[in-house]
Amino acid sequence: MNKLFTTIFAVAVAFATIPSQAQDIKGDAKAGESKNSMCIGCHGIKGYQSTFPEVYKVPMISGQSAQYISSALHAYKKGDRKYPSMRGIADSLSDQDIADLAAYYSASGVVAGAELPAKPVKEPTAEVQALLTKANCASCHGANFSKPIDPSYPKIAGQHADYLFVALKAYKVDPGNPRVGRGNAIMSGMAKQYTNAELKLLANYLSSVQGELKTVPESRFR
């Protein structure tokens, strides 16, 4: 079953939902820095929390791959991701805006020459390892969970545990829900293999792994 999911996932990437014309647009990090006023109010404040659909820290996006940020914003714009405020923001962005913001955040806070271990220094417990193996998480997100096999997949090492938990649960939500949920059929199949208690164990471990993601406050707010 794991091999089947992995194969389907790989095929799905070949038919990415980002419009072809959007994929051809080159992002400008400098331009993105001038367009991030709608982003910094949440993603530029360390420890900032969302309260919908429950309380959790908003994700760290500085250091995330440009392709993943672009993919996520297009998913909000298309409605595959249903978080209301993010959908509204994504709807206001052009394809060039999205490319520029993705370029900016992928470079934000990156330290030149820094290299993560090939595998996490902190090893999972036997229970967590069994859960990671169940869906073969490393086969897509990388052995250290920071080097995905495809740049449109997220880096998840070191991400906030409560955010990871909420994000994973979102893939289990009924697709007919108009306000909550994520419409990725492959991740839905993965997430539905686990109980919420198991997803929390996974999220807690992944958040403890050294990663590249950061919250970088705006210089004028530091």
C-alpha positions as CSV (number, residue, x, y, z in Angstrom):
1,M,0.0,0.0,0.0
2,N,2.8,2.4,0.8
3,K,4.5,1.8,-2.5
4,L,1.1,2.4,-4.2
5,F,0.6,5.7,-2.5
6,T,4.2,6.8,-3.3
7,T,3.7,5.9,-7.0
8,I,0.4,7.8,-7.2
9,F,2.0,10.8,-5.4
10,A,4.8,10.9,-8.0
11,V,2.4,10.7,-10.9
12,A,0.2,13.4,-9.3
13,V,3.2,15.8,-9.3
14,A,3.6,15.4,-13.1
15,F,0.1,16.9,-13.4
16,A,0.6,19.7,-10.9
17,T,-2.4,22.0,-10.4
18,I,-0.4,25.2,-10.9
19,P,-1.3,26.7,-14.3
20,S,1.4,26.2,-16.8
21,Q,1.7,29.9,-17.5
22,A,2.3,30.5,-13.7
23,Q,5.1,27.9,-13.7
24,D,6.9,29.9,-16.4
25,I,6.9,33.1,-14.4
26,K,10.2,34.0,-12.7
27,G,10.0,35.3,-9.2
28,D,11.9,38.4,-8.0
29,A,12.8,38.2,-4.3
30,K,13.3,42.0,-4.1
31,A,9.9,42.6,-5.6
32,G,8.5,40.1,-3.2
33,E,9.9,42.0,-0.2
34,S,7.8,45.0,-1.3
35,K,4.7,42.9,-1.6
36,N,4.6,41.1,1.7
37,S,2.5,43.6,3.7
38,M,-0.3,41.1,3.9
39,C,2.0,38.3,5.0
40,I,4.1,39.9,7.8
41,G,1.1,40.5,10.2
42,C,1.0,36.7,10.8
43,H,4.2,35.1,9.4
44,G,6.5,37.8,10.5
45,I,5.7,37.7,14.2
46,K,7.4,34.9,16.3
47,G,4.8,32.8,18.1
48,Y,1.8,34.4,16.4
49,Q,-1.2,32.2,16.7
50,S,-4.3,31.6,14.6
51,T,-7.6,30.9,16.2
52,F,-9.3,29.1,13.3
53,P,-10.3,26.3,13.2
54,E,-8.4,26.0,16.5
55,V,-5.5,27.8,18.3
56,Y,-2.1,27.0,16.7
57,K,1.0,28.9,15.7
58,V,1.0,30.0,12.1
59,P,3.6,28.2,10.0
60,M,7.1,29.3,9.6
61,I,7.6,30.1,5.9
62,S,11.0,31.8,5.7
63,G,13.4,29.2,4.2
64,Q,10.6,27.1,2.7
65,S,11.0,26.2,-1.0
66,A,9.7,28.7,-3.5
67,Q,7.9,26.0,-5.5
68,Y,6.1,24.8,-2.4
69,I,5.0,28.4,-1.4
70,S,3.8,29.0,-4.9
71,S,2.0,25.7,-5.0
72,A,0.3,26.4,-1.6
73,L,-0.8,29.9,-2.6
74,H,-2.3,28.6,-5.9
75,A,-4.1,25.9,-4.0
76,Y,-5.7,28.6,-1.8
77,K,-6.6,30.6,-4.8
78,K,-8.1,27.6,-6.5
79,G,-10.0,26.6,-3.4
80,D,-8.2,23.3,-2.8
81,R,-7.2,24.8,0.5
82,K,-10.1,26.4,2.3
83,Y,-8.7,28.5,5.1
84,P,-10.8,31.7,4.7
85,S,-8.3,34.4,5.2
86,M,-5.6,32.7,3.2
87,R,-8.1,32.2,0.3
88,G,-8.9,35.9,0.4
89,I,-5.3,36.9,0.3
90,A,-4.4,34.4,-2.5
91,D,-7.3,35.7,-4.5
92,S,-5.9,39.2,-4.4
93,L,-2.5,38.0,-5.8
94,S,-1.5,37.8,-9.4
95,D,0.7,34.9,-10.7
96,Q,3.6,37.3,-10.7
97,D,2.9,38.4,-7.1
98,I,2.9,34.8,-6.0
99,A,6.1,34.0,-7.8
100,D,7.8,37.1,-6.2
101,L,6.6,36.3,-2.7
102,A,7.7,32.7,-3.1
103,A,11.1,33.8,-4.2
104,Y,11.4,36.3,-1.3
105,Y,10.4,33.8,1.4
106,S,12.5,31.0,0.1
107,A,15.6,33.2,0.5
108,S,14.5,34.9,3.8
109,G,16.7,34.0,6.7
110,V,18.8,31.5,4.7
111,V,22.3,31.2,6.0
112,A,24.9,30.6,3.3
113,G,26.9,27.4,3.7
114,A,24.6,25.9,6.5
115,E,24.1,22.2,6.0
116,L,21.7,20.0,7.8
117,P,22.6,16.4,8.8
118,A,21.6,13.8,6.2
119,K,19.3,12.2,8.9
120,P,17.8,13.7,12.0
121,V,20.2,13.7,15.0
122,K,17.2,13.1,17.2
123,E,15.9,9.6,16.5
124,P,12.2,8.8,16.8
125,T,10.9,6.4,19.3
126,A,10.0,2.9,18.0
127,E,6.3,4.0,18.0
128,V,6.9,7.1,16.0
129,Q,9.3,5.3,13.6
130,A,6.5,2.8,12.9
131,L,4.2,5.7,12.1
132,L,6.7,7.3,9.8
133,T,7.3,4.0,8.1
134,K,3.5,3.4,7.7
135,A,3.2,6.2,5.1
136,N,6.9,6.2,4.1
137,C,7.1,10.0,4.9
138,A,10.8,10.2,4.2
139,S,10.3,8.9,0.7
140,C,8.7,12.3,-0.2
141,H,9.9,14.7,2.4
142,G,13.5,13.4,2.6
143,A,15.4,11.4,5.1
144,N,16.0,14.6,7.2
145,F,12.5,15.9,6.4
146,S,14.1,19.1,4.9
147,K,15.1,17.8,1.5
148,P,11.9,16.8,-0.3
149,I,12.3,14.7,-3.5
150,D,10.3,17.4,-5.3
151,P,10.6,21.1,-4.5
152,S,6.8,21.5,-4.6
153,Y,6.6,19.3,-1.5
154,P,7.1,21.1,1.8
155,K,10.1,21.0,4.2
156,I,8.5,19.9,7.5
157,A,11.5,19.4,9.9
158,G,11.3,21.9,12.7
159,Q,7.9,23.3,11.7
160,H,5.5,24.1,14.6
161,A,4.0,20.9,16.0
162,D,0.5,22.4,16.5
163,Y,0.5,23.7,12.9
164,L,1.6,20.4,11.5
165,F,-1.1,18.7,13.5
166,V,-3.8,21.0,12.2
167,A,-2.5,20.7,8.6
168,L,-2.5,16.9,8.7
169,K,-6.0,16.8,10.2
170,A,-7.2,19.2,7.4
171,Y,-6.5,16.4,4.8
172,K,-9.1,14.2,6.7
173,V,-11.9,16.8,6.5
174,D,-14.9,16.0,4.3
175,P,-14.2,17.7,0.9
176,G,-17.7,19.2,1.0
177,N,-16.8,21.4,3.9
178,P,-16.7,25.0,2.5
179,R,-14.5,26.5,5.2
180,V,-12.0,23.9,6.4
181,G,-9.9,21.3,4.7
182,R,-7.3,20.6,2.1
183,G,-8.3,18.9,-1.2
184,N,-5.1,16.9,-2.0
185,A,-6.3,13.4,-2.7
186,I,-2.9,11.8,-2.1
187,M,-2.2,13.5,1.3
188,S,-5.8,12.7,2.2
189,G,-5.2,9.1,1.7
190,M,-2.0,9.3,3.8
191,A,-3.6,11.2,6.7
192,K,-6.6,9.0,6.9
193,Q,-4.4,6.0,7.8
194,Y,-3.8,7.6,11.2
195,T,-5.8,8.5,14.2
196,N,-5.6,12.1,15.4
197,A,-3.6,10.9,18.4
198,E,-1.1,9.3,16.0
199,L,-0.9,12.5,13.8
200,K,-0.1,14.4,17.0
201,L,2.8,12.1,17.7
202,L,4.1,12.5,14.2
203,A,3.7,16.3,14.4
204,N,5.5,16.5,17.8
205,Y,8.5,14.5,16.5
206,L,8.8,16.3,13.2
207,S,8.8,19.7,15.0
208,S,11.7,18.5,17.2
209,V,13.9,17.7,14.2
210,Q,16.5,20.3,13.2
211,G,15.3,22.2,10.1
212,E,15.7,25.3,7.9
213,L,12.3,27.0,8.6
214,K,12.2,30.3,10.5
215,T,10.1,33.2,11.4
216,V,12.0,36.4,10.3
217,P,10.5,39.6,11.8
218,E,10.4,42.7,9.6
219,S,13.5,44.8,10.4
220,R,11.4,47.8,11.4
221,F,9.6,45.6,14.0
222,R,12.7,44.1,15.6
